[in-house]
């Protein structure tokens, strides 16, 4: 496995390119950028609508004067967005030609999820969403610049290290999820103590490094002549990493503000 992102790996692009020997159009970096921007626009739009719906459906105000979102309205959006988004990713992994449909579906569904959790976080810690958004895009463009300039190179050891760390984080999250059904969880990682903050910082770093791998594999896909529909697939993979990075930065900021 050459990238922590399950939707992007080098052999995927090579295999699809081999199957595309008779195709007239191939994947390009510019095409992938355009589709990624379109998916991001869909996600932001549904996130904003979800936020607006949750706030307009509530008439509860906190002692500090902030409107508390309606949890009964947000919950179906959170669960539905997460489930539909997961299904869209799985369909794309097993049928990459469907990515032109599943990628926009993922963006729309994940927007509901992102909008819901962001709305709740903002009601508890005013200003945290703007901070998380700014940091997410700052990290994204910073790493993109570093990658394009050659300051960061996706060597084989780098790829394997990030992939191993990503799988370890995923396994730990799954264990914590299963333990939650028994009324417990992995200690410290969800708390706002030093260990909890350190763990979140580590996850943020790994999520950010996955972006570097995604940039590398998108570039490789264009070089080997992957079919045109792989632009949607690659854009979907990049968006999943960006969403993960935003969520982890938001979690880190909440932990830091909880200590105040």
N, C-alpha and C positions, 0 to 999 in steps of 0.2 A: 504494500500500500504506500503510494508516494505522496499522498496529501491527507491531512486530517479531515478534510471535507469529503464525505462519502460520495458526493455526486461528481467530483472531479478527480480523475487520476490519469496518468499518462497513457496507459494502455487503452483507456476508453477512446481517446482521440485517435490513436493509431488504428484500432480496430474499425472505427467508423470511417476513417479515411480509406482503408482498404476496401470496405464495402461500398464506397462511393466512387469507384473508378470510372463509372460512366456518367457521373453527374456533371453538369455544366457550371454549377455555382458551388463555391467553397466558402468555408468560414473565414471571416476577416476580423481583425481586432476592432476596427471601426464599427462594424456591424454589431459586434458583441457589446461595445460601449453604448451604442444607441438603444439596444434592447434592454440593457441594464438600467439605463436612465428611465426608460418607459416603465419598467417594472417597479422601480423606486417611486415613481410618480403615482402609480396605482396604490402602492402600499401607504404612502403618506396621505393620499386622499381618503382611503377607507379608515385610516387611523384617526384622522381629523373628524370624520363623520361619526365614528364610534364615540369619540370624546364628547362631541357636541350632543349626541343623543343621551349619553349617560348623565351629563350635567343638566340638560334641560328637563330630564325626568325626575330630578331631585329638587326638593325644597328644604333640605337640611343644611344648616350652616354651622360650621365649627365655631368654637369660642373666639378664634382668631379672625373670623369673618370670611373664611374660605368655604365655598360650596362643596359638600361631600357627595360624591357621585352615587347614583342609585345602584347598589350591588346586585339587586335582582335583575336589572336590565343588563349590566355588564357581564354577569356570569355566563349566560348563554353565548354571548359573543366571544368571550374568552375561550370557552370549551369548544365551541363550534369552529372558531378560527384555528385553534391548535390542531384539532382532529382533521379538518379539511386540508390544512396546510401539510400535515404529515402524509396524508393520502396522496396529495399532489406530488410530493417529492418521491414517494415510493413508486408511483406510476411512471414518473420520469426516469427513474433509475432502471426500471425493467423495460420501458418502451420509450427510448429517447426521441423518437420521431413525434411523440405526443407532447413534447416540451413546449411547442408553440401554443398549446392549450393549457397545459398544466402549470406552466410558469406564471402566466397572468392569474390563474386561479389561486396559486400559492400566494402571490403578492396581495391579492384582494383579501384572502382569508387571514393571512398573517398580519395585515393592516388592522383587522378587527382585534386580533390578539394584542398587538403592540399598543393600539389605542387604549384598550381596556386597562392593561397594567400601567401604562403611563399615566392615565387619568387617576388611578388609585394612588400611585406614587406621588403625583403632584399635589393631591389633596392632603397627604400626610407630610410631605416635605416640599413646600413651595419653592419653585426654581430648579428642582432637581432634574426635571425632564429636559429643560433647555441646556443645562450643563452636560447631561449625558449625550444629548444630540450633538452639541458642539465638539465634545471630546471624540465621539465616534467618527465624525467626518474629518476631524483634525488628524486622528490616527490613520484613517483611510488614505487621505491625500499625502500625508507625510510618508507613509510606507510606499505608496505608489511612486512618489518622487525618488525615494531612496532606491527602489527597485530599478526604475528606469535609468537612474544615474550610475548604477552598478555598485552602490555602497553596500547593498544587501544582495547576496547571490544565493539562489536556491540550490545549494550543492546536495549531493546524495545524503551525506550525514545530516545536514540541516533538515532535509525532508523526512528522513527516518525519525529523527529526534522529535520533531513537531508532531508527526503522526502518532508516535508512541505516547507522548504526553496527552494528545487529544483523546486517544482511546482510553487512557487511564482516567481522565476526567469524566468521560462518558460512563465508564464502568462505575465510578464512585457515585455519580448522580443516579444511576439506575439502582444501586444498592440503597441509597437514601430514599428513593421513591418507593421501593418495596417495603422498607422499614417503616415508612409513614403509615402503611396500612395496619401496622401493629402498635401505633401510637408512639413511635420513637423515630430517631433519625441518627445519621452519622454525627457524632459530637463535634462541636466547634465550627464546622465549615459554614453553617448558616447563622452563626452568631456574630455580634459586632465587636467581639474581643480582638486582640492582636492576631490570634491564629486565624480567625474568620476573615479579617481584613487581608491578611497575608495570602490566604487561599484565594480570595476573590481577585487580588492583584495578580497572582500567578495565572489564573484562568484568563484574565483580560489579556495578559501578555501572549498566551498561547493562541487565543482567538485572533489576536492581531497578526501573529506570525502565520496563521492560516491564510490570511489575505495575501501574503507574499507568495505562498505556494499557489494560490488561485491565479494570481497574475501570471506566474510562470507557466502554468498548464494551459491557460487561455492563449498565451503567446505560442506555445508548442502546438496547440490545436490548429492555429492559423498557419503555422509553418508546414505542418504535414498535410495540409489540404483537407481537413475534416469537412463533412458536408454542411451545407448552409444551415440546416435545422439545429446543428450543434451550437450555434450562437445562442439560441434560446436556452439550451441545456446548460451552457457555460454561464449564462447570465443568472439562471436560477441558482446554480451553485455559489456564485459570488454573492447573491442576495442572502442566501441562508447564512453565510459566514458573517455578513454585515449585520444581520438581525441578531445573531448570537453575540457579536461584539457589543452591540447596543445594550442588550439585556444584561450582560455581565458588567458593563460599566455602570449601568443604572443600579444594579445590586451593590456594587462597591461604594457608590456615592451614598446610597441609603444607609449602609453600615457605618460609613464615616460620620454622617449627620446624626445617626442614632446615638453616637457617643457624646454629642454636645449637650 
